[in-house]
Amino acid sequence: MNDFDLQSHLDSVYATFPEASNRPVIGITSNYTNGDAALRDRYYTQVVAAGGTPVIIPPVADKDVIIGTLDRIDGLLLTGGGDYNPLWAGEEPLPQLHGINSERDLPELLLTRLAFNRQIPMLGICRGIQTLALALGGTLMQDIAQGMPAAARLLKHSQDADRQEPTHSVSIEPDSILHGIYGAERLYVNSFHHQAVQDPGKRFRVTAQAPDGVTEAIESTEFKAVLGVQWHPEWLQQEGLKLFEWLVGEAGNFSVAKRLHHRVLTLDTHCDTPMFFPQGVNFAQRDPRILVDLHKMADGRQDAVTMVAYLPQPKPGEPFAEKIDIAGLQKYNPQQAELLSHITPTAYADFIFDKIEATVHEHAASVAIARTPAQLYENKRHGRKSVMLGIENGLALGSDLSNISHFAQRGVVYITLCHNGDNQICDSARGSGTHGGVSAFGEQVIREMNAQGIMVDLSHGAERSFYDALDISQLPIVCSHSNCRALCNVPRNLTDQQLRALALKGGVAHTTLYAGFLRQAGEADIRDAVAHLEHAISVMGIEHVGLGTDFDGDGGIRGLADSSELINFTICLLRRKYSEQDIARIWGGNWLRVMTQVQNARK
């Protein structure tokens, strides 16, 4: 800089509008030594060269500071430095352990775990790869010379060479992120470490190794943008820059998805979480026993969910109460368990809704019941999550049509006519054809649901029941959590003919995350969910699809395992070049169009 005229520099800034491009913000963890929080310039200069905006994160363990930081960054760079105290892994220190950096340990472990929960892209370098492993279930070697068998100690991993000089090679797995970045199965790197990843844990896989078997890179097994390398790429000119470009690119995708979620309403149309409410789960904690809670919804930037009262279908002559998990409830509330041992289906649905409403009331500042699309948008404007109410299995109605009015007044927005077994309303996809479709009583139920403004849901319905309901209903019907039989040939999924018929009547079918409805063999993951969604789009059109996860009803797959990962669904859609308008339709706009039409027809 040779010009000391501040005004001329300001004029240059304001010469165009906007003043600058919207570069993704990359948080960089700082080192700590002798009272100074410091950072090698190579880290932030490489972030700038890669197109990011660097922000240095000091080693502070205050939760408000950490959360406030994570809310404002788009990517996280975990830097090199001193060793981890092995006590964090439940181990005693070996004599070969080198100097630890206790000021960094807790702040970075917390930062990493919380960033992971929020799906923030991460790159770990040297100590950073060890941070990823230790924070997320892996283990470390305190010292390579001690941790490796003598016969395998082939390399010196703590080099004396210039940092820009490659000092050994690594082999790269051909199906890895690294291979995609470098297009090679071998890379020359420089290495300055004596701790290493021993076991990356189940959340990661090893994707690069040194010739002596030391882990040199790990990446997420859960389709997250998380990558760690043991070497120091910031010193390796253009080859090193490629990793920073990867991080900045992923952070850019995440930033776009975050901003889109701020503008668009995101609604999951089906979860079974309320069945666990009587068992002492805590909706306001990040409770590992459930897949949907306030923290996970916030992490995944999810606005709303339809929580159903799920009623298991008893066999003919079997008391309904015997289908409820009384034993599971017994240890939490014995008196309640005794009450449920004689309960009717209608009373049980009311019991579940009471639990939902009590839970929502307890956390009224953060979540509210919504009964209409307008209430969903109002809650979003005020920063509250929304819960809508549904019934899974029309068994809840008993044989009394007046119960439809009762549940409408409670705010139920849809009723799934049956579940796994025929009931008094219709035949199930897993039933025995009791009625040959919708029963005479079922026809009355559908007409009364139309009159009361409750959507008719044919997920779980037999094919004949589906077509009968289409004929009977004067309004569009929905399938809140149903996939495509063309991709997974099970009775529960919808044929292309059903999808077309549903679309012709203005209805919607929402892709679900139950593995057995996504693929018949092998492990289902996020790619299968997108494939089902896109098949439905190809058959029905973009105006008739959405997402109904079936979380806590056995829904959840790798890449979309719980509510915290739902922003990954948006990132997938963005990568596949869907417009914001189409993503808004998929994320609930189509469903709310049908809901509005049904509710407006209420008599």
Steps between C-alpha positions, in 0.01 A plus 500: 500500500660825383194724524429642845191694393222324696225673303631364170487149643143559618407636158634183346283290735187700414571519128269204435188355656493272679838582646623139510411148397327280757789268584441212743633567849759247619570483872862406576602368841800679647799359681575600857849558638644715778176691544455573131230374267695479174467366148744423220430732210491207257160394631315823439685590180406164348136552604506840327667352192229233490225766500399500867481760775719393795399561861728393783338310787675532838514201738199592715279230654205730578191342343342832402818602320526165322134493391515864394807423290347194337186694414711743299748281314450284191802273538751402768876452465659306787870583509820330615677535833576318824386159616173404661489404864429125485266530797238629252506148353493331840869408475796563729798684346787291366861605571540579128219759505623840388375842612124538523307821438231495765365847414385370161366156588152564638415800277590312182334173600179687579524712187550192282218295650255790475609588145452137402147504641429811293634343177766773468771398249833432672861447401742377767876539450764311705368547857170579325456144367562378854242750627241354263570144608513571874189722501292254301570156644847406374828438682856634469849357524677707763829439321552326164830343604326336797168428328631326187659155502880518468495332160260766368702804609618587152469878496598801700175695531642801680729644233788745516463600134369831375123505534453551130696185423302174452650238731300182434220361290143404587270258320145625439184291480354524148140568609585777747455876514879532482512303178231726360707804597836380370407241238787281620555194719838621624603837638823642643455690825693650789438380853577640845332290769557224751135447602267341244152359457488146636136424414282761326178358650179413321434855374814499285694276267871506425558630146878545492792322665875539520712203382539389864121486551463824697166667430550808283139596417146427615162605365137477607311174449172691530508718187615802701758746368758404763859413411823475698861471381809433709739703284527878466346598164522872575876480421460316169426776248240405235461138613426618852258767379270234356395389849418856600303542179305186592418641845400842366286337228316283752460799732351695211241227443419497871468879506253497211295226670493695830375813331240303309372341822467848644262594219319169437270311736636149562236245603540129570153352459537188713684399816413256781697670778196548732484127571814554710370801693337283769837330557682797646682638194586869509398695190704803611826304531703336226357167607673200336185289543301700244573629150295820526549753779543876520878485475500269201235708324711811561820326385332391175323838463163326488196719563214256548401139543174308503501278808254215487315300755599155376259217580623145438239279335391202714415167344130405490383434856822636655451783756649828381680559832711188444666672203630787714845473659371496857822342627706784350280755676488317831837622630425865417144529622340189655165675557484607137593150389208360699265754340617405150453131562123551452495794262296523177653608167319836507609573855857396415516751212379770739759386754779547243368842398489601865867403527589700188312807619655480848847474350438795269351708783806429715722656232259761368773755427659264249219290350127527439215289365396602149164403350512697174761604245465860619595395853808319367624816333413712804704272725795516260488881502518496879787250514292212633493143377160356409335170581194388305283209610410190303357154562662187362224239481131588480450239770501807726152587374345180631160464335384853585505761223473779758860426598605662172355830619662445839846453350448789258439723800821372657684621192567172317596583140495148352398146583682202347203271437674177604832353603647149471176306502144549382276708726134602493570772240700325229743230400871544567793434267601244762147372552288209377244679283220505758285757318634491146611862544319769699208375712154658508592656833829615348310684228313692769831572676656649186199720430493623858873570493437714191226683688721556807807620307724202583724362227453137397834315515538169310850406609471135612180453299450208263499584131122446476448720807710769335288511184176482698609797711590698188150438364320576827686810612382830356840647585863403427642220712855465631755229565699646788783244492504273193763404242509371143435135422693530173819540705414274794237236432314471830120525548535810717643705212301670227494386138558752222131467415406595854738795493346628176146454632591684821649791307197523268284554809738767632649286779856457629728205585785559743819296486574320826829390658404149609783284359276209402292728276810649333680183393443128537864398539804677644518812714278792404644851521427857397565417134210254502266758651590750228453230235144429625422870514624554147312198367180639651577838340551335161160330527291761684672832448677725752166628637409167666800388711655561839668334800342303787792351691328248730764592760452299821279261306808316365574776248854634473786409267867582456518864399151573634515331838298750704363854486845655542599368156203630301696795365707237315187419300488863386871495411437191284217679320716808443780285357247350262409852386146525638381858518400669824137494386511125445680436828232703678235280337678181606557626855131547567354738245320221315364354823378836624322562171295183562450583868372846412258357245369238745468742791330764287236243401407441865122520548 
